[in-house]
Amino acid sequence: MSKVNEATLGASLKQHRVSRGLSVRAAATRAGITPMYLSLLERDACGPPSDEKLQSLADVLGEQHVEKLFAKAGRVTPQVVSTILRHPTEWSELIEAGKNLDRKGLNALTKAIFWARARAQVRAAEAFLDKEMAPEKRTDDAALWTRVRDRVRSVEAFVDKEICPENRTTEKKGKKKGRKLADGALAQTSG
């Protein structure tokens, strides 16, 4: 069971408020709600507040991981909602596919997505350079553009070899060998 479910929303709000040394009145005033309402929230004597009020409380109470308070309220942050609404079917499929992942699996998925985005950006940069280096657009700086394109390709090769687990051969030897190859490729293009 995750830590999000260990304490209620009210208990979490009270814990954060007390740890910040704030009275109910001070915290409520800063968050733009009444002290009575905050007291009710802390005792779980009423339903969770609106997204805006919950965000305001999180800010006042110094909660670094606002998504945890939203989860305790049975919701996700507005930023997450906005992201999901851009591609609801695809996000639903991704969430369904990953519903049984543990924390380690989710971290691995996050890392894979990060590096997939990095590779896509490298490929986009390479496509831009190839377009700009078309024969009709070449200038006196063509040698410079060639070195830049080669460097982009060597970085992409390094990312593929070193960071993406599916491209690793052995943990230590693969890393060492891949780094030397990438460093060598970078050294060749910089001269």
C-alpha angles and dihedrals in degrees: 000000000000125000090244089073097046096084132029123246090254094051091049093049091050093046092052093045093050093045089054090050094240126146119227089253095050094047093045094048092050091048093049097244133109121267089236091056092049090049090052091048092051091052092046086237093137139031121279119282126253119280091258094051092045091051090048091051091048090052094048093046094047096239105172094191103052090171089070093059090046090050090052087053089053094250142093127236119273089247091059091047090051091050093049093047091059090065107006098168095049093045091048090052092048093049091047091049091051100040094109097046117118123220092276092051092048091050090051090050091050091051092048091051091048093053093043087056091047091051090048090053091049090050091049090051090048091050090050091050092047090051092048091048094055109135093253091054099044117124135177087284093067091112090054092050090049091054091048092050091048091050091051089052092049091050090050090050090050092050091048094047102037108031108029108080094210089063097050119106102188127355101241104018093043092052094048095046093045092049092052091050093049093044090049091050091050091048091050093052096045096060 
